[in-house]
Amino acid sequence: METRKSIPKLALARIYLIDREIASGTYPNVRYFVEKHEYKSATIYRDIEYMKYSLHAPIEYDAKRRGYYYSEKRFRLPARYANANDMLAVGMAKSLLELYKNTPLYESAKRLLEDITAPLSQIDTPEPEKSAWYEKRIIVPSVASAPVKPEIWEVITTGLRDNQVITFDYKGRWDTEYNTRLVRPYQLLFDTGIWYLYGYSEEREATRLFSLQRMENAALTNETFKLPQDFDYNAKNNNSHFGVFEGEKQNYRIQFSNDALPAIQERQWADDQKIEDTGDECFILSFSSTQFDKVLAWVLSFGCSATPMEPAHLVEVWEEHIRELYGYITEQDGE
């Protein structure tokens, strides 16, 4: 059998698992890894050979117990070859998993990353508590998120994998009851705590976005489809970065007071954005976007520091919101 010459990064979790099992003193063998962890026997043989001859792990086989063990009982593989930068990067990724906590992929992804980063806490150092310092010092604050039902997730991911048409009952944001949809699933999108399905709606004969938490009774059909070349959401909506929304591309011009300049300059709102200094304690941000509702909410979030100039529809809707707010305030004052 050909000996593995290098270890792919994607195999790190498996290497660490083998190391942990051998170090446990339970004398695991290849059959054990195949049956318990569903690895291929050839893969395990290559990993063990690589650990022995390239990483110098003192692995021996006990014929009586029919399993592997370390001849040096205190040996742990990570202390010999772990790349600190790679391990740190993967460890930090554990924090990002909090964004996906309400989805079925969370637990499996968490277990994988814990397998990879576990060796950091097992390396003999003068200050072992510093080996995973990032877990309490680099965090992703929780956001309001919508849980996804496992059965919904399973149907959608299977449909994505097999290019299989799916059906589900859907209640849109403004709907009063559920309607049955037939959709060719293209992509799963994630935006501020909510998962969306982007796909081709058979009823609408066009691409649409569907929020997963508004779905019920999802099921696979027997119909398959060919993925079109222009299926990618980003390819159609990458001119602005306001989250998930699909609409008509328009040109925007927003006037901001100079007190908002730091908040505008520190981010890239669109690939084609331009900032123009008007010289009167104001500046104008111009860009193109397909995400009208998102842009409207964003402009409103700046309060009196932002005034839309284009397109005309944005100005009209923004003014309606301002008038309604003003009317509410005057009513409250009059009571």
Buried (B, 14 or more C-beta within 10 A) or exposed (E): EEEBEEBEEEBBBBBBBBBBBBBEEEBBBBEBBBEEEEBEEEBBBBBBBBBBEBBEBEBEEEEEEEBBBBEEEEBBBBEEBBEEEEBBEBBBEBBEBBBBBBBBEBEEBBEBBEBBBBBBBBBEEEEEEEBBEBBEEEEEEEEEBBEBBEBBBEBBBBBBEEBBBBBBBBBEEEEEEBEEBBBBBBBBBBBEBBBBBBBBBBEEEEBBBBBBBBBBEBEBEEEEBEEEEEBBBEEBBEBBBBBBBBEEEBEBBBBBBEEBBEEBEEEEBBEEBEBEEEEEEBBBBBBBBBBBEBBBBBBBEBEEBBBBBBBEEBBEBBEEEEEEEEEEEEEEEEE
